[in-house]
């Protein structure tokens, strides 16, 4: 199996190195693996995830994602990488002026897929997240849990090789949480996507094998 993410002595910092968040982390994540990242509030979980989609660059050490060197990645390469990954944000990041259906297929719109392809994919994904009847509503007409399910559907719209999710069920009710976990499990199990989830709590019922990294005092350690 190929490494999708590889970190070697990775250090992540803010303020030109004055505030070190992740210190000297070394790990690999392979294609098709499901990985949970946990740790205390403020430990650097979201910072580590941001480095994986190129929002912040390594301060020291090396980080490779999808074959790209994140230390030296160029803007056009970063756009190419992000087009092939799905990102689930804690605050949804939906476009309020667009319908639910259009939000789901945003990645397909950006890359120029036909309207027919967009419609088929939107129908399929909205059925998966149990929101078919809300296709023509707008995000602000939905509950928080429903908006997050739209966000997860959007992340899956291009069958990405890598899904990064930041506290995807942090503020959700039990039903919406269950839908989100089922979707992420299925993406890993059936599409062979690599899934990396930052969360404060691993679900008690989880149906596929997973790995667990914990961040403590800047270190990234695997729990066996």
C-alpha positions in Angstrom: 0.0 0.0 0.0 1.2 3.5 -0.8 1.8 6.2 1.7 -0.8 9.0 1.3 0.6 11.1 4.2 4.2 11.0 5.4 5.7 13.2 8.1 9.3 13.1 9.1 10.5 15.2 12.1 7.6 17.5 11.3 7.4 20.7 13.3 4.5 23.1 13.0 4.7 26.6 14.5 3.2 30.1 14.4 4.8 33.5 14.9 7.9 32.6 12.9 8.7 29.7 15.2 7.9 31.4 18.5 4.9 29.2 19.2 5.6 25.5 18.4 2.4 23.5 18.2 3.6 20.1 16.8 7.1 19.1 17.6 9.3 16.6 15.7 6.4 14.3 14.6 7.1 11.2 12.4 4.4 9.0 11.1 2.9 7.6 7.9 -0.7 7.0 6.8 -1.4 4.6 4.0 -4.1 4.4 1.3 -7.4 3.2 2.6 -6.7 3.7 6.3 -9.1 5.4 8.8 -7.2 7.5 11.3 -8.6 9.3 14.4 -6.5 12.2 15.9 -7.4 13.1 19.4 -5.9 15.3 22.2 -6.8 18.0 24.6 -8.3 21.3 23.4 -5.6 23.5 22.0 -3.1 20.6 21.6 -2.7 21.2 17.8 -5.2 18.7 16.3 -6.6 21.2 13.8 -3.2 22.7 13.1 -2.0 19.3 12.0 -5.0 18.8 9.8 -4.5 22.3 8.2 -0.9 21.3 7.3 -2.3 18.3 5.4 -4.3 20.5 3.1 -1.7 23.2 2.8 -3.2 26.0 4.9 0.1 26.1 6.9 3.5 25.0 5.8 5.9 22.9 7.9 8.3 25.0 10.0 10.8 22.2 10.2 11.0 18.7 9.0 9.1 17.1 6.0 5.5 16.5 5.1 4.3 14.8 2.0 0.6 14.5 1.0 -0.6 12.6 -2.1 3.0 12.6 -3.4 3.4 16.4 -3.0 6.1 17.9 -0.9 4.1 20.3 1.3 7.3 22.3 2.2 7.7 23.3 -1.4 4.3 22.9 -3.0 3.4 25.6 -5.6 -0.1 27.2 -5.8 -1.2 25.3 -8.9 0.0 22.0 -7.3 -1.9 22.8 -4.1 -5.1 23.5 -6.1 -4.6 20.2 -7.9 -4.2 18.3 -4.6 -7.2 19.9 -3.0 -9.4 19.1 -6.1 -8.7 15.4 -5.3 -9.4 15.5 -1.6 -12.5 16.1 0.5 -12.5 18.5 3.5 -15.1 18.6 6.2 -15.1 21.8 8.3 -16.5 22.1 11.8 -18.3 25.3 10.7 -19.7 23.7 7.5 -18.5 26.5 5.1 -21.6 26.3 2.9 -22.6 29.0 0.5 -25.8 30.4 1.9 -27.0 31.9 -1.4 -26.8 28.4 -3.1 -29.3 25.6 -2.8 -28.3 22.4 -0.9 -28.1 20.5 -4.2 -25.7 23.1 -5.6 -23.6 23.2 -2.5 -23.1 19.4 -2.7 -21.7 19.6 -6.2 -19.5 22.6 -5.7 -16.3 20.6 -6.4 -17.8 19.3 -9.6 -18.8 22.8 -10.7 -15.2 24.1 -10.0 -13.7 21.3 -12.2 -16.2 21.7 -15.0 -18.4 18.6 -14.8 -21.6 18.6 -16.9 -24.9 19.5 -15.4 -26.1 15.9 -15.9 -23.2 14.5 -13.9 -23.8 17.1 -11.2 -27.4 16.2 -10.9 -26.8 12.4 -10.7 -24.1 12.8 -8.1 -26.2 15.3 -6.0 -29.2 12.9 -6.0 -27.1 10.0 -5.0 -25.3 11.8 -2.2 -28.3 13.6 -0.8 -30.0 10.2 -0.6 -27.0 8.9 1.4 -27.2 11.7 3.9 -31.0 11.4 4.1 -31.6 14.9 2.8 -33.2 14.2 -0.6 -36.3 16.2 0.2 -34.2 19.3 1.1 -32.4 19.5 -2.3 -33.9 22.9 -3.2 -33.7 24.5 0.2 -31.0 26.8 1.3 -28.4 26.1 4.1 -30.0 28.5 6.6 -33.3 26.6 6.3 -31.6 23.5 7.7 -30.5 22.6 11.2 -26.9 22.5 12.1 -26.8 18.7 11.8 -28.4 18.8 8.4 -25.9 21.5 7.2 -23.0 19.3 8.4 -24.4 16.3 6.4 -24.5 18.6 3.4 -20.8 19.4 4.1 -19.9 15.7 4.2 -21.8 15.0 1.0 -19.9 17.8 -0.7 -16.6 16.4 0.5 -17.5 13.0 -1.1 -18.8 14.4 -4.4 -15.6 13.7 -6.4 -14.8 10.3 -4.8 -11.6 11.8 -3.2 -8.5 9.7 -2.4 -8.2 11.6 0.9 -10.9 13.0 3.3 -9.9 15.3 6.1 -12.5 16.1 8.7 -12.2 18.6 11.6 -14.6 17.7 14.5 -17.3 16.6 12.0 -19.8 15.6 14.7 -18.7 18.1 17.4 -22.1 19.9 17.6 -24.4 17.3 16.1 -27.4 15.4 17.5 -27.1 11.6 17.7 -28.9 10.9 14.4 -26.8 13.3 12.4 -23.6 12.0 14.0 -24.6 8.5 13.1 -25.2 9.4 9.4 -21.8 11.2 9.3 -19.8 8.3 10.8 -21.6 5.8 8.4 -20.7 8.0 5.4 -17.0 8.3 6.4 -16.8 4.6 7.2 -18.3 3.7 3.8 -15.9 6.1 2.0 -13.0 4.3 3.6 -14.3 0.8 3.3 -16.0 0.9 -0.1 -14.1 3.6 -2.0 -10.7 2.9 -0.4 -10.3 6.6 0.5 -7.9 7.5 3.3 -9.9 9.3 6.1 -8.3 11.4 8.8 -10.6 12.7 11.5 -9.8 15.2 14.2 -12.3 14.6 17.1 -12.5 15.0 20.8 -14.3 11.6 21.1 -14.0 8.4 19.1 -17.5 6.9 18.6 -18.2 3.9 20.8 -19.6 1.9 17.9 -17.3 1.8 14.9 -17.5 -0.9 12.3 -14.1 -0.9 10.5 -10.5 -1.1 11.7 -8.9 2.3 12.5 -5.7 3.8 13.8 -5.6 6.3 16.7 -3.1 9.1 17.1 -3.0 11.3 20.2 -1.4 14.7 20.4 0.2 15.5 23.8 2.7 18.3 24.6 3.4 18.8 20.9 4.1 15.1 20.3 2.1 12.8 18.0 1.9 9.3 19.3 0.0 6.3 18.0 -2.2 4.4 20.5 -2.1 0.6 20.1 
